[in-house]
Amino acid sequence: MTSKRMETTIAAVTGGGSGIGEAMCLRFAAEGARVAVIDLNLDAAKSVVERIEKDGGSAQAFACDVTNQSNVQETFASIGSAFGGLTALVNNAGTACIGGLETATEADMDRVYAVNIKGVYNCVHAGIELLKENQGGSIINMGSIACTVGIPDRFAYSMSKGAVLAMTRSVACDYVNDKIRCNCISPARVHTPFVDKFLAENYPGKEAEMMANLSATQPIGRMGQPDEIATLAVYLASDESKFVTGANFEIDGGFNNLKP
């Protein structure tokens, strides 16, 4: 354990079984938090819990489909019972979609809406009472640079992440008097297993070349790392950020502001 700065934190992280969510769960636990690792893939969530417990941390795995409201409600009721409350909720579960307006199908739109928009709504809707019972807390929604920047061939995805930013500010406004803060993290490209799988499936034999091309789109010259996003999440979940709400944190290697 690296410190005890979050020893009173009870954190729930959706999509916690891999990638950025996994990094957040591990970092929260290393800082002393008790962590609910939520994922559609229960085995992946359990694997993260095993790593946390091996390092002396406290965590529990929960299988949950964020698109299913009754499943989400049951999951958060179980989290409340298992941990005795909730102080931080990270809505990290999400899905991607490549294509512009003319190629995005109705099925694409429905799928992206169900996970990236309805999924966030379902989890905030289910978790808000636990945060109110705690007399305050932090909600962190995962946005994207696509919240604020036009990106080619990302119509459905950009739509969904713009909605996440709007939800963030609406919740921040409605619950400020309940001492519940709500903020958005908007990364550029982050190197996760999802990226490696995407390159292997779509650019076989050219993975290294495509990785270099994708990395070069960030002025800083590389993709972000999951632990760098987790560091920001820890700050927003902690009392160190208690004067911060309704904000959108771009963590993008200069993508939004430094391009020539």
Phi and psi in degrees as a GROMACS rama.xvg file:
@    title "Ramachandran Plot"
@    xaxis  label "Phi"
@    yaxis  label "Psi"
@TYPE xy
-83.6191  -27.5684  THR-2
-167.702  -178.291  SER-3
-123.319  26.5339  LYS-4
-65.4714  -18.0648  ARG-5
-121.435  30.6563  MET-6
-67.9894  -16.5976  GLU-7
-99.6669  4.94758  THR-8
-88.0044  134.229  THR-9
-116.418  109.12  ILE-10
-112.225  135.368  ALA-11
-113.644  127.517  ALA-12
-124.824  116.381  VAL-13
-81.7956  151.976  THR-14
62.6046  32.007  GLY-15
-81.5486  0.231386  GLY-16
-86.7851  -8.03747  GLY-17
-160.934  167.702  SER-18
57.0986  -134.844  GLY-19
-62.4444  -40.5657  ILE-20
-62.0051  -41.3438  GLY-21
-61.2376  -45.174  GLU-22
-61.1035  -39.1344  ALA-23
-64.3684  -46.5864  MET-24
-59.1054  -45.9338  CYS-25
-63.5419  -40.6196  LEU-26
-71.0211  -43.6612  ARG-27
-56.8476  -46.9681  PHE-28
-64.504  -39.5691  ALA-29
-63.9038  -26.1263  ALA-30
-89.5523  3.594  GLU-31
104.186  -2.28148  GLY-32
-74.975  153.244  ALA-33
-90.6646  134.784  ARG-34
-125.493  129.369  VAL-35
-94.8689  110.723  ALA-36
-91.6149  107.569  VAL-37
-106.477  129.928  ILE-38
-158.582  151.081  ASP-39
-63.2366  -32.9153  LEU-40
-94.7152  101.281  ASN-41
-63.9831  -37.0524  LEU-42
-61.7305  -40.1423  ASP-43
-64.441  -41.6674  ALA-44
-63.3736  -41.6738  ALA-45
-64.2215  -36.2632  LYS-46
-62.7105  -40.5921  SER-47
-65.8927  -41.5359  VAL-48
-60.1483  -41.8306  VAL-49
-60.1085  -41.4912  GLU-50
-64.8337  -40.4555  ARG-51
-64.4124  -46.8511  ILE-52
-67.5025  -33.6452  GLU-53
-61.4424  -31.566  LYS-54
-91.8216  9.73737  ASP-55
89.2215  10.5489  GLY-56
-92.0973  179.503  GLY-57
-124.059  123.51  SER-58
-157.308  161.731  ALA-59
-144.241  142.291  GLN-60
-93.0733  142.256  ALA-61
-136.038  126.186  PHE-62
-84.2616  131.385  ALA-63
-157.046  136.605  CYS-64
-99.2832  105.781  ASP-65
-65.575  -15.1855  VAL-66
-80.7425  -11.673  THR-67
-105.019  107.955  ASN-68
-62.5704  -41.0678  GLN-69
-66.2102  -38.2043  SER-70
-63.0829  -42.1379  ASN-71
-63.7811  -44.1887  VAL-72
-61.7469  -42.6665  GLN-73
-63.008  -41.3265  GLU-74
-63.1415  -45.795  THR-75
-70.4954  -30.3906  PHE-76
-64.08  -39.6973  ALA-77
-66.8444  -38.4917  SER-78
-63.7143  -44.3373  ILE-79
-59.8996  -39.9627  GLY-80
-71.1052  -40.8846  SER-81
-70.9878  -36.9636  ALA-82
-109.907  -9.609  PHE-83
79.5073  16.8163  GLY-84
148.678  -167.303  GLY-85
-155.723  135.641  LEU-86
-120.623  -19.1645  THR-87
-145.437  132.829  ALA-88
-123.315  124.695  LEU-89
-113.136  114.489  VAL-90
-91.1123  88.2454  ASN-91
-104.362  -23.4661  ASN-92
-59.4826  134.179  ALA-93
-163.863  169.979  GLY-94
-136.77  159.452  THR-95
-112.208  164.924  ALA-96
-156.43  125.604  CYS-97
-101.329  133.034  ILE-98
143.387  151.813  GLY-99
-92.6087  -170.037  GLY-100
-56.4403  -42.8319  LEU-101
-78.6706  -19.4281  GLU-102
-103.339  -15.6436  THR-103
-70.301  121.351  ALA-104
-88.2633  167.268  THR-105
-60.9724  -38.0109  GLU-106
-63.7967  -39.7897  ALA-107
-59.3618  -48.3393  ASP-108
-61.13  -43.7801  MET-109
-65.0107  -41.8859  ASP-110
-65.3752  -46.873  ARG-111
-66.7754  -40.9869  VAL-112
-59.7587  -45.6797  TYR-113
-59.6855  -40.5899  ALA-114
-86.6782  -53.6549  VAL-115
-79.7691  -26.3  ASN-116
-108.731  -60.5764  ILE-117
-61.7681  -36.1577  LYS-118
-62.0901  -41.4575  GLY-119
-65.886  -46.6522  VAL-120
-56.3139  -48.025  TYR-121
-56.924  -43.6573  ASN-122
-73.0021  -39.9695  CYS-123
-66.2684  -41.5204  VAL-124
-59.9871  -40.0683  HIS-125
-78.9476  -31.6752  ALA-126
-89.859  -15.8398  GLY-127
-63.5178  -36.8678  ILE-128
-66.5717  -37.1777  GLU-129
-63.7897  -39.7226  LEU-130
-68.8693  -37.6043  LEU-131
-65.9838  -40.0326  LYS-132
-62.8582  -30.8988  GLU-133
-77.8948  -7.49985  ASN-134
63.634  38.0471  GLN-135
135.735  166.181  GLY-136
163.504  -169.52  GLY-137
-130.386  133.367  SER-138
-113.551  130.004  ILE-139
-122.357  119.058  ILE-140
-105.233  136.495  ASN-141
-86.7421  111.885  MET-142
-97.3346  -137.561  GLY-143
-172.698  160.706  SER-144
-59.6876  -19.6289  ILE-145
-67.8263  -10.1314  ALA-146
-60.8319  -35.2713  CYS-147
-129.301  -7.64381  THR-148
-125.289  136.32  VAL-149
-72.5234  126.268  GLY-150
-122.07  129.851  ILE-151
-58.2341  139.955  PRO-152
57.6936  40.4111  ASP-153
-135.723  40.4666  ARG-154
-58.5074  -57.155  PHE-155
-64.6177  -42.708  ALA-156
-63.5096  -46.2869  TYR-157
-61.8859  -41.969  SER-158
-55.1884  -45.6478  MET-159
-68.8863  -39.3145  SER-160
-75.3821  -28.9801  LYS-161
-62.4916  -38.309  GLY-162
-66.2381  -37.034  ALA-163
-60.9519  -42.6783  VAL-164
-64.3927  -42.0005  LEU-165
-63.7431  -41.8018  ALA-166
-62.2005  -40.8748  MET-167
-55.9984  -48.8554  THR-168
-71.2856  -33.7935  ARG-169
-65.5528  -46.0909  SER-170
-65.2064  -41.2762  VAL-171
-58.2178  -41.5124  ALA-172
-68.3349  -45.9786  CYS-173
-71.0993  -25.757  ASP-174
-117.769  14.3128  TYR-175
-62.641  -34.3869  VAL-176
-75.6475  -13.0478  ASN-177
-92.3547  7.11791  ASP-178
61.2535  29.8428  LYS-179
-105.539  118.692  ILE-180
-96.235  148.31  ARG-181
-138.872  122.328  CYS-182
-134.752  164.563  ASN-183
-121.658  135.479  CYS-184
-106.067  125.955  ILE-185
-121.744  91.3241  SER-186
-81.504  158.914  PRO-187
-85.9007  -154.077  ALA-188
-65.4508  135.058  ARG-189
-123.366  135.116  VAL-190
-79.0464  103.17  HIS-191
-125.988  170.457  THR-192
-57.5792  -28.0475  PRO-193
-59.8941  -41.7808  PHE-194
-64.2301  -45.4031  VAL-195
-61.5461  -41.2603  ASP-196
-65.7065  -42.2845  LYS-197
-60.1906  -45.7248  PHE-198
-66.3191  -40.5159  LEU-199
-64.561  -38.1336  ALA-200
-77.5053  -34.5411  GLU-201
-103.106  -21.2498  ASN-202
-135.319  56.445  TYR-203
-59.3198  130.883  PRO-204
84.9075  -10.6883  GLY-205
-121.29  20.731  LYS-206
-58.7271  -45.9647  GLU-207
-64.1815  -41.916  ALA-208
-63.0658  -44.2436  GLU-209
-69.9686  -34.7904  MET-210
-62.5772  -41.0039  MET-211
-64.5129  -40.9656  ALA-212
-63.7086  -44.5896  ASN-213
-66.1023  -39.7275  LEU-214
-64.7404  -35.0401  SER-215
-70.3989  -14.9437  ALA-216
-72.5008  -17.6776  THR-217
-90.4732  125.934  GLN-218
-54.0892  -27.969  PRO-219
-73.1541  -13.1986  ILE-220
94.537  8.80229  GLY-221
-157.743  167.872  ARG-222
-78.4718  161.075  MET-223
-73.4316  163.519  GLY-224
-109.641  143.527  GLN-225
-52.304  -37.2784  PRO-226
-68.1784  -25.3873  ASP-227
-68.7991  -36.1014  GLU-228
-70.3867  -38.7956  ILE-229
-62.961  -36.0747  ALA-230
-60.1433  -42.3785  THR-231
-67.2717  -38.8467  LEU-232
-62.764  -39.842  ALA-233
-59.9681  -44.9293  VAL-234
-58.8036  -46.2371  TYR-235
-72.2254  -23.4619  LEU-236
-85.5599  -15.2777  ALA-237
-95.5015  168.694  SER-238
-69.3026  -11.5153  ASP-239
-63.1679  -21.6997  GLU-240
-109.869  25.9582  SER-241
-68.5368  -6.98071  LYS-242
-101.653  11.4502  PHE-243
-116.436  120.093  VAL-244
-154.898  151.516  THR-245
71.6128  17.6233  GLY-246
-101.114  154.747  ALA-247
-116.74  116.207  ASN-248
-99.871  107.286  PHE-249
-80.4821  124.372  GLU-250
-128.573  85.2945  ILE-251
-136.506  14.4529  ASP-252
61.2933  25.1172  GLY-253
87.8605  5.82006  GLY-254
-55.7486  -42.1248  PHE-255
-81.8106  -23.3098  ASN-256
-124.266  -15.4216  ASN-257
-109.665  2.78439  LEU-258
-68.5421  142.427  LYS-259
